[in-house]
Amino acid sequence: MLDATRHKNMRDTVKQRATVVCQLGRRILLVSREGTRWSLPGGRPETGEDLRETAMRELMEETRLLARDMRYLFGFTGIHTCHHVFVATLADGDQPVPSNEITRCTWAKVAEVGALPVSTSTKGIVEVLAMASNGTSRLPGDYSHAADLAVHFSR
């Protein structure tokens, strides 16, 4: 009985993940492991690491991109994971190179992400970003600079 309870509690635990939005004009970076759907770069924190550090590390590990800046945007809770969404500022001309467990990288138009085979959370996060950037909604949480986000997606 104890094992079943422990297993159930472990399964019901919400995972924490740093999720990174990189933009190039009106496109955002998506990554994929072999045979999986597209998603935003990111991953779980390592022991002693804060979420911003996680976002920086995961972006580098998955795409070999070094962010010049990493800003927290908002939290997005999916079915099993709480995504702490950051926006990365990249150096002009930097391009992703699939690395580590990532086998593919692509720049996708924000308006077309919903039609791609993407994870449910990625679709939801991109919908929130699109609504905030076109002024139909505000970002949740403490991020009150929706105008900054609009600049990111209007270049």
C-alpha positions as CSV (number, residue, x, y, z in Angstrom):
1,M,0.0,0.0,0.0
2,L,2.8,2.4,0.8
3,D,4.5,1.9,-2.5
4,A,1.2,2.6,-4.4
5,T,0.7,5.8,-2.5
6,R,4.2,6.9,-3.1
7,H,4.0,6.1,-6.8
8,K,0.7,8.0,-7.1
9,N,2.1,11.1,-5.3
10,M,5.2,11.0,-7.5
11,R,3.1,10.8,-10.6
12,D,0.9,13.7,-9.4
13,T,3.8,16.0,-8.7
14,V,4.0,19.0,-11.0
15,K,7.5,19.3,-12.7
16,Q,9.2,22.6,-12.9
17,R,10.7,23.6,-16.2
18,A,12.5,26.7,-17.6
19,T,11.1,27.3,-21.1
20,V,12.9,29.7,-23.5
21,V,11.4,31.9,-26.3
22,C,13.9,33.0,-28.9
23,Q,12.6,35.2,-31.8
24,L,13.8,36.1,-35.2
25,G,11.5,38.6,-36.8
26,R,8.0,37.1,-36.4
27,R,9.4,33.6,-36.0
28,I,10.2,31.7,-32.9
29,L,12.7,28.9,-32.3
30,L,11.3,25.4,-31.9
31,V,13.3,22.2,-31.2
32,S,12.6,18.5,-31.4
33,R,14.1,15.3,-30.2
34,E,14.2,12.3,-32.6
35,G,10.6,11.3,-33.4
36,T,8.9,13.8,-31.1
37,R,6.8,16.9,-31.6
38,W,8.2,20.4,-31.7
39,S,8.6,22.3,-28.5
40,L,10.2,25.5,-27.1
41,P,13.8,24.9,-25.8
42,G,14.2,24.3,-22.1
43,G,14.3,21.8,-19.3
44,R,14.4,21.1,-15.6
45,P,16.7,22.8,-13.1
46,E,19.7,21.1,-11.7
47,T,20.4,21.1,-8.0
48,G,21.2,24.6,-6.8
49,E,20.4,26.2,-10.1
50,D,17.8,29.0,-10.4
51,L,15.4,29.1,-13.2
52,R,17.1,31.8,-15.2
53,E,20.4,29.8,-15.0
54,T,18.4,26.7,-16.2
55,A,17.0,28.6,-19.1
56,M,20.5,29.8,-20.2
57,R,22.1,26.4,-19.8
58,E,19.3,24.5,-21.6
59,L,19.3,26.9,-24.5
60,M,23.1,26.4,-24.8
61,E,22.9,22.6,-24.4
62,E,20.1,22.1,-26.9
63,T,21.0,24.7,-29.6
64,R,24.5,26.0,-28.9
65,L,23.0,29.5,-28.6
66,L,24.4,31.9,-25.9
67,A,21.7,34.3,-24.8
68,R,23.0,37.9,-24.2
69,D,20.0,38.4,-21.9
70,M,17.3,36.2,-20.4
71,R,14.1,37.9,-19.0
72,Y,11.3,36.1,-17.2
73,L,7.9,36.6,-18.8
74,F,5.3,34.4,-17.1
75,G,4.4,31.1,-15.6
76,F,2.3,28.6,-17.6
77,T,1.0,25.4,-16.0
78,G,0.3,22.5,-18.2
79,I,-1.0,19.1,-17.3
80,H,2.2,17.8,-15.7
81,T,4.6,20.7,-15.9
82,C,4.8,24.3,-14.7
83,H,6.7,26.2,-17.4
84,H,8.6,29.3,-16.2
85,V,8.8,31.2,-19.6
86,F,11.8,33.4,-20.4
87,V,12.6,35.4,-23.5
88,A,16.2,35.3,-24.7
89,T,18.0,38.0,-26.5
90,L,20.5,36.6,-29.0
91,A,23.4,38.1,-30.9
92,D,22.5,39.2,-34.4
93,G,23.1,36.4,-36.9
94,D,23.3,33.6,-34.3
95,Q,21.7,30.4,-35.6
96,P,20.8,27.3,-33.6
97,V,22.7,24.0,-34.1
98,P,20.9,20.9,-32.8
99,S,22.9,19.5,-29.9
100,N,22.7,17.1,-27.0
101,E,19.3,15.3,-27.3
102,I,17.9,17.8,-29.8
103,T,18.0,16.6,-33.4
104,R,16.1,19.4,-35.2
105,C,15.8,23.2,-34.8
106,T,13.5,25.4,-36.9
107,W,12.3,29.0,-36.9
108,A,8.5,28.9,-37.2
109,K,6.1,31.8,-37.8
110,V,4.1,32.5,-34.6
111,A,0.8,32.5,-36.5
112,E,1.6,29.0,-37.9
113,V,2.8,27.2,-34.7
114,G,-0.8,26.0,-33.9
115,A,-0.9,24.0,-37.2
116,L,2.5,22.3,-36.5
117,P,2.9,19.1,-34.5
118,V,3.8,20.8,-31.2
119,S,3.4,19.9,-27.6
120,T,0.2,21.1,-25.9
121,S,2.1,23.4,-23.6
122,T,4.1,24.9,-26.5
123,K,0.8,25.7,-28.3
124,G,-0.6,27.3,-25.2
125,I,2.5,29.4,-24.5
126,V,2.7,30.6,-28.0
127,E,-1.1,31.5,-28.0
128,V,-0.5,33.6,-24.8
129,L,2.5,35.3,-26.5
130,A,0.6,36.0,-29.7
131,M,-2.4,37.6,-27.8
132,A,0.0,39.7,-25.6
133,S,2.0,40.9,-28.6
134,N,-1.1,42.0,-30.6
135,G,-2.7,43.7,-27.6
136,T,-5.7,41.4,-27.2
137,S,-4.5,40.2,-23.8
138,R,-2.0,40.9,-21.1
139,L,0.6,38.5,-19.9
140,P,-0.2,36.7,-16.7
141,G,1.8,37.2,-13.5
142,D,4.1,40.0,-12.7
143,Y,5.3,40.7,-16.3
144,S,3.7,44.1,-17.1
145,H,5.8,45.0,-20.1
146,A,3.6,43.6,-22.9
147,A,4.9,46.5,-25.1
148,D,8.4,45.0,-24.8
149,L,7.1,41.7,-26.0
150,A,5.4,43.4,-28.9
151,V,8.8,44.8,-29.9
152,H,10.3,41.3,-29.8
153,F,7.7,40.0,-32.3
154,S,7.4,43.0,-34.6
155,R,11.0,43.1,-35.8
